[in-house]
Amino acid sequence: MTELPFAPSAERNKLPILLALQDLLPSAGQVLEIGSGTGQHVIFFAAAMPQLHWQPSEQQMHLPGLQARLQLQAGSNVLPAIELDVTQATQWPPALSHDAVYAANVAHIMSWPQVQAMFAGVECCLHTAGRFCLYGPFHRQGQPTSAGNAEFDAQLRSADNPQGSHQGIRDDSAMIELAHRHGMQLLDDIAMPANNRILVFTKSI
């Protein structure tokens, strides 16, 4: 049997996120997932919300593991994964092609220019009145929301971080301001387990 990539955190948080998304996503349409990772989320969500068509995406280096899971477990409402580096405009889906966009635990592992590029790409591919659901840890008005998040942020920003000190937990006010610049307004801010949140933006123009 093929050994699939596995993220314990994705397994822990998939049910709480699903319960939130069921109230946030449209009754039908197409959803782009940015940074699908191991594919655990998209497989779980698609099975629970068969009325939606799900578009997984990942950077080239992570595609093989994602594709392996999709080949074994994906239902008919999961589309083949696409390569998506958020900084590459040509890799984004066509304009106005998606009714919703979802991403989990990506903002704090991206550089700030990558976060900016992500919002620009979402603005382009999202329908007017579509929703962008962004899950992860976020500071509130410049302050960590827990001691654990403060410690995690320090680890991310450390010069010893093998992935690079460009990472870090983003502030909610910075995310809201960035969304405004790209035609989106904060619709909801949902508290989630383990000091995480879902910031829900809606495209107004």
C-alpha positions as CSV (number, residue, x, y, z in Angstrom):
1,M,0.0,0.0,0.0
2,T,1.2,3.5,-0.8
3,E,2.4,5.4,2.2
4,L,0.6,8.8,2.1
5,P,1.9,12.0,3.7
6,F,0.1,12.6,7.0
7,A,-0.2,15.7,9.2
8,P,-1.4,15.1,12.7
9,S,-2.6,18.7,13.1
10,A,-4.8,18.4,10.0
11,E,-6.3,15.2,11.4
12,R,-7.1,17.0,14.7
13,N,-8.6,20.2,13.2
14,K,-10.5,18.8,10.2
15,L,-13.8,18.3,12.1
16,P,-13.9,21.7,13.8
17,I,-13.1,23.4,10.6
18,L,-15.7,21.4,8.7
19,L,-18.4,22.3,11.1
20,A,-17.5,26.0,10.6
21,L,-17.3,25.7,6.8
22,Q,-20.7,24.1,6.5
23,D,-22.2,27.4,7.7
24,L,-19.9,29.6,5.6
25,L,-19.6,28.0,2.2
26,P,-22.3,28.2,-0.5
27,S,-24.9,25.5,-1.1
28,A,-23.3,24.8,-4.5
29,G,-20.3,25.9,-6.6
30,Q,-16.5,25.6,-6.8
31,V,-14.1,26.0,-4.0
32,L,-10.4,26.6,-4.4
33,E,-8.2,25.3,-1.6
34,I,-4.8,27.1,-1.4
35,G,-2.0,24.9,0.0
36,S,-3.8,21.6,0.2
37,G,-0.7,19.9,1.7
38,T,-1.3,16.3,2.4
39,G,-4.9,16.4,1.1
40,Q,-6.5,15.3,4.4
41,H,-8.7,18.4,4.5
42,V,-10.0,18.4,1.0
43,I,-10.8,14.7,1.1
44,F,-12.7,15.1,4.3
45,F,-14.5,18.3,3.4
46,A,-15.5,17.1,-0.1
47,A,-17.0,13.9,1.3
48,A,-19.1,15.9,3.8
49,M,-20.1,18.6,1.2
50,P,-20.7,16.7,-2.0
51,Q,-22.7,19.7,-3.5
52,L,-19.4,21.6,-3.9
53,H,-16.6,21.0,-6.4
54,W,-13.2,21.2,-4.7
55,Q,-10.0,22.4,-6.5
56,P,-6.9,21.4,-4.5
57,S,-3.6,23.2,-5.1
58,E,0.0,23.1,-4.0
59,Q,3.5,24.2,-4.8
60,Q,5.3,21.8,-7.2
61,M,7.5,20.3,-4.4
62,H,4.4,19.1,-2.5
63,L,2.3,17.9,-5.4
64,P,3.4,14.3,-5.5
65,G,2.2,13.4,-2.0
66,L,-1.1,15.3,-2.6
67,Q,-1.7,13.6,-5.9
68,A,-1.1,10.2,-4.3
69,R,-3.8,10.8,-1.7
70,L,-6.2,12.2,-4.3
71,Q,-5.7,9.2,-6.6
72,L,-6.6,6.8,-3.7
73,Q,-9.3,8.7,-1.8
74,A,-10.8,11.5,-3.8
75,G,-14.5,11.5,-4.7
76,S,-15.9,12.7,-8.0
77,N,-16.3,16.2,-6.7
78,V,-12.6,16.7,-6.1
79,L,-10.8,18.0,-9.2
80,P,-7.2,17.1,-10.1
81,A,-4.7,19.1,-8.1
82,I,-3.1,22.1,-9.8
83,E,0.3,23.7,-9.2
84,L,-0.1,27.0,-7.4
85,D,2.8,29.3,-6.3
86,V,0.8,32.3,-5.1
87,T,3.5,34.7,-6.4
88,Q,3.0,33.4,-10.0
89,A,0.1,35.2,-11.5
90,T,-0.1,32.7,-14.5
91,Q,-0.7,29.8,-12.1
92,W,-3.9,31.2,-10.5
93,P,-7.3,29.9,-11.8
94,P,-9.1,32.2,-14.3
95,A,-10.8,35.4,-13.1
96,L,-14.1,35.0,-11.3
97,S,-13.9,31.2,-11.5
98,H,-14.6,30.3,-7.9
99,D,-17.4,30.8,-5.5
100,A,-15.2,30.4,-2.4
101,V,-11.5,30.1,-1.4
102,Y,-10.2,28.2,1.6
103,A,-6.8,28.1,3.1
104,A,-5.4,26.7,6.4
105,N,-2.2,27.4,8.2
106,V,-0.6,29.2,5.2
107,A,-0.3,32.8,6.2
108,H,2.3,32.2,9.0
109,I,4.6,30.1,6.9
110,M,4.5,32.5,3.9
111,S,6.7,35.6,3.7
112,W,4.7,38.9,3.9
113,P,5.1,39.4,0.1
114,Q,3.7,36.0,-0.5
115,V,0.7,36.8,1.8
116,Q,0.1,39.9,-0.3
117,A,0.3,37.9,-3.5
118,M,-2.2,35.4,-2.1
119,F,-4.8,38.1,-1.4
120,A,-4.2,39.6,-4.9
121,G,-4.8,36.2,-6.4
122,V,-7.9,35.5,-4.4
123,E,-9.4,38.9,-5.5
124,C,-8.9,37.9,-9.1
125,C,-10.4,34.4,-9.0
126,L,-13.2,34.9,-6.5
127,H,-16.7,35.8,-7.7
128,T,-18.3,39.0,-6.3
129,A,-19.9,38.2,-2.9
130,G,-17.7,35.1,-2.8
131,R,-16.0,34.2,0.5
132,F,-12.3,33.7,1.5
133,C,-12.0,31.6,4.6
134,L,-8.5,31.8,6.1
135,Y,-7.8,29.5,9.1
136,G,-4.8,29.6,11.4
137,P,-3.3,31.5,14.3
138,F,-3.5,35.3,14.2
139,H,-2.4,38.0,16.6
140,R,-5.1,40.3,17.7
141,Q,-4.2,44.0,17.4
142,G,-0.5,43.3,17.6
143,Q,-0.7,41.0,20.6
144,P,-0.5,37.1,20.7
145,T,-3.8,35.6,21.8
146,S,-2.1,33.0,24.0
147,A,1.3,32.1,25.5
148,G,1.5,29.2,23.1
149,N,1.0,31.4,20.1
150,A,3.7,33.8,21.4
151,E,6.2,31.0,21.7
152,F,5.3,29.6,18.2
153,D,5.7,33.0,16.7
154,A,9.1,33.4,18.3
155,Q,10.2,30.0,16.8
156,L,9.0,31.0,13.4
157,R,10.8,34.3,13.4
158,S,14.0,32.9,14.9
159,A,17.2,32.9,12.8
160,D,17.4,29.2,13.7
161,N,14.2,28.4,11.8
162,P,15.3,26.0,9.0
163,Q,12.4,27.3,6.8
164,G,13.5,30.9,7.2
165,S,12.9,33.8,9.6
166,H,10.5,35.4,7.1
167,Q,7.8,33.4,8.7
168,G,5.6,34.5,11.6
169,I,2.1,34.8,12.9
170,R,0.3,37.6,11.1
171,D,-1.8,40.3,12.8
172,D,-5.5,40.3,12.2
173,S,-5.5,44.1,11.6
174,A,-2.9,43.7,8.9
175,M,-4.9,41.0,7.2
176,I,-8.1,43.0,7.3
177,E,-6.3,46.1,5.8
178,L,-4.8,43.9,3.1
179,A,-8.2,42.4,2.3
180,H,-9.7,45.9,2.0
181,R,-7.0,46.8,-0.6
182,H,-8.2,43.8,-2.6
183,G,-11.9,44.5,-2.5
184,M,-12.8,42.3,0.4
185,Q,-14.4,43.0,3.8
186,L,-14.2,41.1,7.0
187,L,-17.5,39.2,7.4
188,D,-16.7,37.1,10.5
189,D,-13.9,36.2,12.9
190,I,-14.6,32.7,14.3
191,A,-12.7,31.3,17.4
192,M,-11.4,27.8,16.8
193,P,-9.7,25.2,19.1
194,A,-6.0,25.5,20.0
195,N,-6.1,29.4,19.8
196,N,-6.8,29.4,16.1
197,R,-9.3,31.4,14.2
198,I,-11.1,31.6,10.8
199,L,-11.1,35.0,9.3
200,V,-13.9,35.2,6.8
201,F,-13.7,37.8,4.1
202,T,-16.3,38.5,1.4
203,K,-15.6,40.1,-1.9
204,S,-17.5,43.4,-2.2
205,I,-16.5,44.5,-5.7
